[in-house]
Every structure is written in structure tokens, then in C-alpha cells.
């Protein structure tokens, strides 16, 4: 938690005089945004803050809508999000309760049962993609943005490991999105995960996610073991 004490200190100058302190956490697919954001939440809470943690995944268009738009293979790209709904939620939570939709990584789709109504907290952490995107993101709705940075080979390795973890779990869960890949052998599934990384997630990183680094207020560099290698102003 020592690294996170330093991160809290670095974020302090960005806190508004009144209302929720809205902190965004972004970076590549598989960089560890959810884990980082949860640890950041714990650090704020240890400092006596009331904290809510939400995710941009809930603002993805549904799989049905993505199919209608011809964007199924571009899930996670800027065009796959409902930016108006994201903006409305971030604006709304400043002054009153706002609804943040939920997303299931098991079914790989929006899950209405996971939607949450969030009242204005002391600190709101929102993690995920499409934050501070130059064209479509909500830069004016975040008080501070943290960008998680890591080497591309590490990101690929982490993505494939996550894919295989979900593939393993799908053996006993036919409702899982990943159950459709259970007909593959383990080597075939690993190879498929690498193809998904190379054809979808890597281009998305280079074209749409990495540019957020220039808009970030704080850059956290990740080491190959997922540990924090450094924290620096953008």
C-alpha cells in the first residue's frame, strides 16, 4: 500500500473544492485496471473516505446492438460505447443519485441485474476504456485520470492468461460466453486468444487507448509481475 499512499498524495491537488472527487483509471485491456481500482478504493477508504467504484463496461452497447451496428468485432473500441449515457451518469452523480449499468464478463454482455444506483460519494473511481478519448471521451467530467502503462508483450501474456482462465471456468458453466470455445484443445484456445489480442485488442490499444496517456494526470508503470514499477506525472 506504500505505492498507493504516494498515489493518493499525487492525486490530492486535483480534488475539487466541493462535491465528489471523480478519478478515472484507464489503460489497455488486461493491464489490471479492475484490481488497481479496487486497491485504490481500499487506500482511499483507509484514509477515511466514502468511495464508490464503477466501470465503463456497463456503457458498452449490448451484443445485440453491436451486431446491428456491425461492431461485434470492435467491442471496446470507442464506437461500441453509449457515450451519452456515460456522460449523463458522470454528470448526474455530481449532484444526486445516478444509475450505472452493469456488465458480465461471464456472459460477455450487459446484465441489467448488475445495474447500480450510486449516490454522490466522497470519491468516485471509474475504471475502464474510453476515458479521455480525444474525440468521444468525457475529459471535462473527470477530476483526475490515471493511466496504467505496461509493455505490449506483458499485456499480451496477461490477456491470454485471462482468456484461458475464463475458458477453464466455462467447462462447468454452459451459460458462459467462453463455453463456445470449449471444443478447442488448450493449445488451440491459447492460439485463439493470441489472435484476438493481435487482431482486436492490440490495434485498439495503439489507436484508441494509448492516446489517453497524453491526457492523463498520473501514469503508473506496471512491471511484468503486475507490480507497480513507477509512478510519474504524465
C-alpha positions in Angstrom: 0.0 0.0 0.0 3.0 2.3 0.2 2.8 3.0 -3.6 -0.9 3.8 -3.1 -0.2 6.3 -0.4 2.1 8.1 -2.9 -0.7 7.9 -5.5 -3.2 9.5 -3.1 -0.7 12.3 -2.4 -0.2 12.8 -6.1 -4.0 13.0 -6.7 -4.7 15.4 -3.9 -4.1 18.6 -6.0 -6.8 17.6 -8.5 -9.6 17.3 -5.9 -12.4 19.9 -6.4 -13.3 22.2 -3.6 -16.8 20.6 -3.3 -18.6 17.5 -4.5 -17.4 14.1 -5.4 -13.8 13.6 -6.4 -14.1 11.7 -9.7 -11.0 9.7 -10.6 -10.7 7.8 -13.8 -8.4 4.7 -14.2 -7.7 3.6 -17.8 -5.2 1.6 -19.8 -5.0 -1.4 -22.0 -7.3 -4.5 -21.9 -5.7 -6.9 -19.3 -3.4 -4.2 -17.8 -5.1 -4.8 -14.4 -7.5 -1.8 -14.2 -10.1 -3.5 -12.0 -7.5 -4.8 -9.5 -5.7 -1.4 -9.4 -9.0 0.5 -9.0 -10.1 -1.8 -6.1 -6.8 -1.3 -4.3 -7.1 2.4 -4.9 -10.6 2.3 -3.4 -9.2 0.5 -0.3 -6.5 3.1 0.1 -9.0 6.0 0.0 -11.2 4.1 2.5 -8.3 3.6 4.8 -7.9 7.4 4.7 -11.5 7.8 5.9 -13.1 8.4 2.5 -16.5 7.2 1.3 -15.8 5.6 -2.1 -17.8 4.2 -4.9 -16.2 2.1 -7.7 -17.9 1.8 -11.1 -16.8 0.6 -14.6 -17.2 1.9 -18.1 -18.0 -1.7 -19.3 -21.6 -1.1 -18.4 -21.8 1.6 -21.0 -20.9 -0.8 -23.8 -23.7 -1.3 -26.3 -25.4 -4.6 -25.9 -24.2 -7.5 -28.0 -27.5 -7.4 -30.0 -27.0 -3.7 -30.7 -23.3 -4.2 -31.6 -24.4 -6.8 -34.1 -27.0 -4.5 -35.6 -24.3 -1.8 -36.0 -21.8 -4.2 -37.4 -19.4 -3.6 -34.5 -19.3 -7.0 -32.9 -15.6 -7.4 -33.7 -14.9 -3.9 -32.3 -16.2 -4.3 -28.8 -14.1 -2.0 -26.6 -13.4 0.4 -29.4 -14.9 4.0 -28.9 -17.8 3.4 -31.3 -19.0 0.5 -29.2 -19.9 2.7 -26.2 -23.0 4.7 -25.3 -21.1 7.9 -24.7 -24.3 9.9 -24.0 -25.3 7.5 -21.2 -21.8 7.6 -19.7 -21.8 11.4 -19.7 -25.2 11.6 -18.2 -24.2 9.2 -15.3 -21.0 11.2 -14.6 -22.8 14.5 -14.7 -25.7 13.1 -12.6 -23.6 11.6 -9.8 -22.1 15.1 -9.0 -25.5 16.3 -7.6 -27.7 13.3 -7.0 -28.2 9.5 -7.5 -27.2 8.2 -10.9 -27.6 4.8 -12.5 -24.5 2.9 -13.6 -25.4 -0.1 -15.8 -23.6 -3.4 -15.2 -21.7 -5.8 -17.4 -21.0 -9.5 -17.0 -17.6 -10.8 -18.1 -19.1 -14.3 -17.9 -21.9 -13.7 -20.4 -19.8 -11.0 -22.2 -22.8 -8.7 -22.3 -24.8 -6.1 -20.4 -26.5 -7.5 -17.4 -29.5 -5.4 -16.2 -29.3 -7.2 -12.8 -25.9 -5.7 -12.2 -27.1 -2.0 -12.6 -26.5 0.2 -9.5 -27.9 3.5 -8.3 -25.0 5.5 -6.9 -25.5 8.5 -4.7 -22.8 11.2 -4.7 -19.8 9.8 -2.7 -16.7 11.5 -1.4 -14.7 9.8 -4.1 -16.0 8.1 -7.3 -13.5 5.8 -9.1 -14.4 4.9 -12.6 -12.2 2.4 -14.4 -12.3 1.1 -17.9 -11.8 2.1 -21.5 -12.9 5.1 -23.5 -12.0 7.6 -20.7 -10.4 10.7 -22.0 -10.6 9.6 -25.6 -9.7 12.6 -27.7 -12.9 12.6 -29.7 -15.6 10.8 -27.7 -14.4 10.6 -24.1 -15.5 12.7 -21.2 -12.4 14.7 -20.2 -14.4 17.5 -18.6 -16.2 15.0 -16.3 -13.1 13.6 -14.6 -11.1 15.5 -12.0 -8.1 13.3 -12.5 -7.1 10.5 -14.8 -4.6 7.7 -14.0 -3.2 5.8 -17.0 -1.8 2.3 -16.3 1.1 1.6 -18.7 2.8 -1.7 -19.4 5.0 -3.3 -22.1 3.0 -4.8 -25.0 4.5 -8.3 -24.6 3.3 -8.3 -20.9 -0.1 -7.1 -21.9 -0.5 -9.9 -24.4 0.7 -12.5 -21.9 -1.8 -11.2 -19.3 -4.6 -11.1 -21.8 -4.1 -14.7 -22.9 -3.8 -15.9 -19.3 -7.1 -14.2 -18.5 -8.8 -15.6 -21.6 -7.6 -19.1 -20.6 -8.8 -18.6 -17.0 -12.3 -17.9 -18.3 -12.0 -20.8 -20.8 -11.2 -23.1 -17.8 -14.2 -21.8 -15.8 -16.5 -22.3 -18.8 -16.0 -26.1 -18.6 -18.6 -26.2 -15.8 -20.7 -23.2 -16.9 -22.6 -23.7 -20.2 -24.0 -20.2 -19.8 -20.6 -18.7 -20.1 -19.7 -16.8 -23.3 -16.5 -18.8 -23.3 -18.3 -22.2 -23.4 -18.3 -21.8 -27.2 -14.6 -22.2 -27.2 -14.5 -25.4 -25.1 -14.4 -27.5 -28.3 -10.9 -26.3 -28.8 -7.9 -28.0 -27.2 -5.9 -26.0 -24.7 -3.2 -25.1 -27.3 -5.9 -24.2 -29.8 -7.6 -21.9 -27.3 -4.3 -20.3 -26.3 -3.6 -19.7 -30.0 -7.0 -18.2 -30.5 -6.5 -15.9 -27.5 -3.3 -14.6 -29.1 -5.2 -14.0 -32.4 -7.9 -12.0 -30.5 -5.1 -9.9 -28.9 -3.3 -9.3 -32.2 -6.3 -8.5 -34.3 -8.6 -6.7 -31.9 -7.0 -5.6 -28.6 -3.6 -4.5 -29.8 -5.0 -2.3 -32.6 -7.5 -0.8 -30.1 -4.6 -0.2 -27.7 -2.4 1.6 -30.2 -5.1 3.5 -32.0 -7.6 4.4 -29.2 -6.4 3.6 -25.7 -2.7 4.6 -25.7 -3.6 8.2 -26.8 -5.2 8.7 -23.3 -1.7 8.6 -21.8 -1.2 12.2 -23.1 -4.4 13.3 -21.3 -3.5 11.5 -18.0 -2.6 13.4 -14.8 -0.7 10.4 -13.5 1.0 7.5 -15.2 1.5 4.2 -13.3 4.0 1.9 -14.9 3.4 -1.8 -14.4 6.2 -4.4 -14.2 6.0 -7.9 -15.7 4.7 -9.3 -12.4 1.8 -6.8 -12.4 3.6 -4.8 -9.6 4.0 -1.1 -9.8 7.3 -0.2 -11.3 6.9 3.6 -11.1 4.5 6.5 -10.6 5.0 9.7 -12.5 3.1 12.8 -13.8 2.0 12.4 -17.4 
